[in-house]
Amino acid sequence: MQQTPLLIATLKKALKANNVTYKILADKLGMSESSIKRIFAEESLSLQRLEQICALINIDLSDLVQMMNRDKPRISELTEEQEKVAAADMRLLGVAFLVVNGWAFDNILARYPINPADLVHYLLVLDKLRVIDLEPNNRIRLLISPNFSWRKNGPIQRALSQTVQKDFMEGDIESAGGQQQFVSGMLSAASRDEISKHLDRLSLLFNELKHQDQRLPLSQRTGFSMATTLRPWRDGLLESMIKKHENQ
């Protein structure tokens, strides 16, 4: 949560935008300039003092909070260490997937077998990782950018390859409402690079549409996964296939 430094940084920007210096502020509040500098440096502004300063530049404290929220940096991926924390607990990872896709606290409780105390615990972990802000009344506010993704070949992708991807490939994909295509052939290095670029664009498109659809109610959205893979054949693959064919 750690919002005080961000709030004061936003207040400094608002003062600068209104051409209010520390000296002007000190004069308006009947304080010395050194005292003003000290309380800003120590981030020791009381709520009453914050409201006084906001009033001097004709904004409400709620306006300042909104400005702070708009200015907060949004992450596009976690660090390696952060992903290790999430990947070590599949239940935490499941909660992370839900909140990243716009699920609210009550939605998760209503749909999944988790009690409120455990859910709050996992949300606090995600808050500490700066994926979300857990606000009063368990309101979840995302801190991630629209193009957020898990690290390539990172701890979470490795964890998913052992669990989710197995389930992903089971059953009839198309009858379940999905689509599957498999093509194979021999490509030049230039063609391989061209395909790779299109795969990157496709992943970006998936994330953009996912972010856009978060405005829709949950009843109009369905969970989908998309696996895009381009890899060279393993040495001896064709030899193995031909050898088996000859022995049949």
C-alpha positions as CSV (number, residue, x, y, z in Angstrom):
1,M,0.0,0.0,0.0
2,Q,2.8,2.6,0.8
3,Q,0.8,5.5,-0.6
4,T,2.2,8.4,1.4
5,P,5.4,9.0,-0.6
6,L,3.3,8.9,-3.9
7,L,0.7,11.2,-2.5
8,I,3.3,13.8,-1.4
9,A,5.1,13.5,-4.8
10,T,1.8,14.2,-6.5
11,L,1.2,17.2,-4.2
12,K,4.6,18.6,-5.2
13,K,3.7,18.3,-8.8
14,A,0.4,20.1,-8.2
15,L,2.1,22.9,-6.3
16,K,4.6,23.3,-9.2
17,A,1.9,23.3,-11.8
18,N,0.2,26.2,-9.8
19,N,3.5,28.1,-9.4
20,V,3.3,27.7,-5.6
21,T,6.8,27.6,-4.1
22,Y,7.8,26.4,-0.6
23,K,8.2,30.1,0.3
24,I,4.7,31.0,-0.9
25,L,3.3,28.0,0.9
26,A,5.0,28.9,4.1
27,D,3.7,32.5,3.9
28,K,0.1,31.2,3.3
29,L,0.3,28.8,6.2
30,G,2.1,31.1,8.6
31,M,5.1,28.8,8.8
32,S,8.8,29.2,8.1
33,E,10.1,28.0,4.7
34,S,12.6,25.6,6.5
35,S,9.6,24.0,8.4
36,I,7.8,23.5,5.1
37,K,10.8,21.9,3.5
38,R,11.3,19.7,6.5
39,I,7.7,18.3,6.6
40,F,7.9,17.5,2.9
41,A,11.3,15.9,3.2
42,E,10.2,13.8,6.2
43,E,6.8,13.1,4.6
44,S,5.2,14.0,7.9
45,L,2.2,16.0,6.5
46,S,-0.9,15.4,8.6
47,L,-4.3,14.9,7.0
48,Q,-5.4,18.4,8.2
49,R,-2.3,20.0,6.7
50,L,-2.8,18.1,3.4
51,E,-6.3,19.5,3.2
52,Q,-5.1,23.0,3.9
53,I,-2.5,22.8,1.2
54,C,-5.0,21.4,-1.3
55,A,-7.4,24.2,-0.5
56,L,-4.7,26.8,-1.3
57,I,-4.5,25.4,-4.9
58,N,-8.3,24.9,-5.2
59,I,-8.4,21.1,-5.2
60,D,-10.0,18.6,-2.9
61,L,-7.9,15.9,-1.2
62,S,-9.9,13.4,-3.3
63,D,-8.8,15.2,-6.4
64,L,-5.2,14.8,-5.3
65,V,-5.7,11.0,-4.7
66,Q,-7.1,10.7,-8.2
67,M,-4.1,12.5,-9.6
68,M,-1.8,10.2,-7.7
69,N,-3.6,7.1,-9.1
70,R,-3.2,8.4,-12.6
71,D,0.5,9.0,-12.1
72,K,1.3,5.7,-10.6
73,P,3.8,3.7,-12.8
74,R,2.3,0.6,-14.3
75,I,4.4,-2.5,-14.7
76,S,4.5,-4.6,-17.9
77,E,6.1,-7.6,-16.2
78,L,7.3,-8.8,-12.8
79,T,10.9,-9.3,-11.8
80,E,12.4,-12.8,-11.8
81,E,12.3,-12.8,-8.0
82,Q,8.7,-11.7,-7.9
83,E,7.7,-14.4,-10.3
84,K,9.4,-17.0,-8.2
85,V,7.2,-15.9,-5.3
86,A,4.0,-16.3,-7.4
87,A,5.1,-19.6,-9.1
88,A,5.9,-21.2,-5.7
89,D,2.2,-21.2,-4.8
90,M,-0.3,-22.3,-7.5
91,R,-3.2,-20.9,-5.5
92,L,-1.6,-17.5,-5.4
93,L,-0.9,-17.8,-9.1
94,G,-4.6,-18.7,-9.7
95,V,-5.7,-15.6,-7.8
96,A,-3.2,-13.5,-9.7
97,F,-4.7,-14.7,-13.1
98,L,-8.2,-13.8,-11.9
99,V,-7.3,-10.3,-10.7
100,V,-5.2,-9.6,-13.8
101,N,-8.3,-10.4,-15.8
102,G,-10.5,-8.0,-13.9
103,W,-12.2,-10.2,-11.3
104,A,-13.4,-8.4,-8.2
105,F,-13.2,-9.8,-4.6
106,D,-16.9,-10.9,-4.4
107,N,-16.7,-12.5,-7.9
108,I,-13.8,-14.7,-6.8
109,L,-15.5,-15.7,-3.6
110,A,-18.7,-16.6,-5.4
111,R,-17.1,-18.7,-8.0
112,Y,-14.1,-20.4,-6.4
113,P,-13.5,-22.5,-3.2
114,I,-11.6,-20.0,-1.1
115,N,-12.5,-18.3,2.1
116,P,-12.4,-14.5,2.6
117,A,-9.4,-14.6,4.9
118,D,-7.2,-16.6,2.5
119,L,-8.3,-14.5,-0.4
120,V,-7.3,-11.3,1.5
121,H,-3.9,-12.9,2.3
122,Y,-3.2,-13.6,-1.4
123,L,-4.4,-10.2,-2.4
124,L,-2.0,-8.6,0.1
125,V,0.9,-10.6,-1.4
126,L,-0.1,-9.3,-4.9
127,D,-0.3,-5.8,-3.3
128,K,3.3,-6.2,-2.0
129,L,4.4,-7.3,-5.5
130,R,2.8,-4.1,-6.8
131,V,0.5,-6.0,-9.2
132,I,-2.5,-4.4,-7.4
133,D,-3.5,-1.9,-4.8
134,L,-5.8,-3.5,-2.2
135,E,-8.1,-0.6,-1.3
136,P,-10.7,-0.3,1.5
137,N,-13.6,-2.8,1.4
138,N,-11.3,-5.2,-0.5
139,R,-11.5,-3.2,-3.7
140,I,-8.9,-4.3,-6.2
141,R,-7.2,-1.8,-8.4
142,L,-4.7,-3.0,-11.0
143,L,-1.3,-1.5,-11.3
144,I,-0.3,-3.3,-14.4
145,S,0.0,-1.9,-18.0
146,P,-2.3,-3.1,-20.8
147,N,0.5,-5.1,-22.3
148,F,1.4,-6.9,-19.1
149,S,2.8,-10.4,-19.6
150,W,4.7,-13.1,-17.8
151,R,8.4,-13.2,-18.4
152,K,9.5,-15.4,-21.3
153,N,10.8,-18.7,-20.0
154,G,10.4,-17.2,-16.5
155,P,9.3,-19.0,-13.3
156,I,5.6,-18.6,-14.0
157,Q,5.8,-19.9,-17.6
158,R,7.8,-22.8,-16.4
159,A,5.3,-23.5,-13.6
160,L,2.5,-23.3,-16.2
161,S,4.2,-25.7,-18.6
162,Q,4.0,-28.4,-15.9
163,T,0.4,-27.9,-15.0
164,V,-1.9,-25.7,-17.1
165,Q,-0.4,-26.7,-20.4
166,K,-1.1,-30.4,-19.8
167,D,-4.8,-29.5,-19.2
168,F,-4.7,-27.1,-22.2
169,M,-3.9,-29.9,-24.6
170,E,-6.3,-32.5,-23.3
171,G,-9.7,-33.3,-24.9
172,D,-11.1,-31.9,-28.2
173,I,-10.1,-28.3,-28.4
174,E,-12.4,-27.3,-31.2
175,S,-15.5,-28.9,-29.7
176,A,-14.8,-27.0,-26.5
177,G,-15.0,-23.7,-28.4
178,G,-11.4,-23.2,-29.3
179,Q,-9.3,-23.6,-32.4
180,Q,-6.2,-25.6,-33.2
181,Q,-3.8,-25.5,-36.1
182,F,-0.6,-27.5,-36.5
183,V,1.7,-26.9,-39.5
184,S,5.1,-28.2,-40.1
185,G,7.7,-27.7,-42.8
186,M,11.2,-26.5,-43.6
187,L,11.9,-22.7,-43.5
188,S,14.8,-20.4,-44.2
189,A,16.2,-18.2,-41.4
190,A,14.5,-15.2,-43.0
191,S,11.1,-17.0,-43.1
192,R,11.5,-18.1,-39.5
193,D,12.1,-14.5,-38.4
194,E,9.0,-13.4,-40.3
195,I,6.9,-16.0,-38.6
196,S,8.3,-15.0,-35.2
197,K,7.3,-11.3,-35.8
198,H,3.8,-12.4,-36.5
199,L,3.6,-14.5,-33.4
200,D,4.8,-11.5,-31.4
201,R,2.0,-9.3,-33.0
202,L,-0.6,-12.0,-32.3
203,S,0.4,-12.1,-28.6
204,L,0.2,-8.3,-28.4
205,L,-3.3,-8.4,-30.0
206,F,-4.4,-11.0,-27.5
207,N,-3.3,-8.8,-24.6
208,E,-4.9,-5.7,-26.2
209,L,-8.3,-7.4,-26.7
210,K,-8.1,-8.9,-23.2
211,H,-7.6,-5.4,-21.7
212,Q,-10.4,-4.0,-23.9
213,D,-12.8,-6.7,-22.9
214,Q,-12.2,-6.1,-19.1
215,R,-14.9,-3.3,-19.4
216,L,-17.5,-6.0,-20.1
217,P,-19.3,-7.9,-17.3
218,L,-17.9,-11.4,-16.4
219,S,-21.1,-13.0,-17.9
220,Q,-19.9,-11.8,-21.3
221,R,-16.4,-13.2,-21.0
222,T,-14.9,-16.7,-21.1
223,G,-11.4,-17.7,-20.1
224,F,-9.2,-18.6,-23.0
225,S,-5.5,-19.6,-23.3
226,M,-3.4,-19.2,-26.4
227,A,-0.2,-21.2,-27.0
228,T,2.0,-20.0,-29.9
229,T,5.1,-22.0,-30.5
230,L,7.7,-22.1,-33.2
231,R,10.7,-24.4,-32.7
232,P,13.1,-26.4,-34.8
233,W,12.8,-30.1,-35.1
234,R,14.8,-32.1,-32.6
235,D,17.8,-33.9,-34.1
236,G,16.8,-37.4,-35.2
237,L,13.0,-36.7,-35.2
238,L,12.5,-37.7,-38.8
239,E,14.9,-40.6,-38.6
240,S,12.9,-41.9,-35.6
241,M,9.6,-41.5,-37.4
242,I,10.8,-43.3,-40.5
243,K,12.4,-46.0,-38.5
244,K,9.1,-46.7,-36.7
245,H,7.2,-46.6,-39.9
246,E,9.5,-49.2,-41.5
247,N,9.0,-51.6,-38.5
248,Q,5.2,-51.4,-38.7
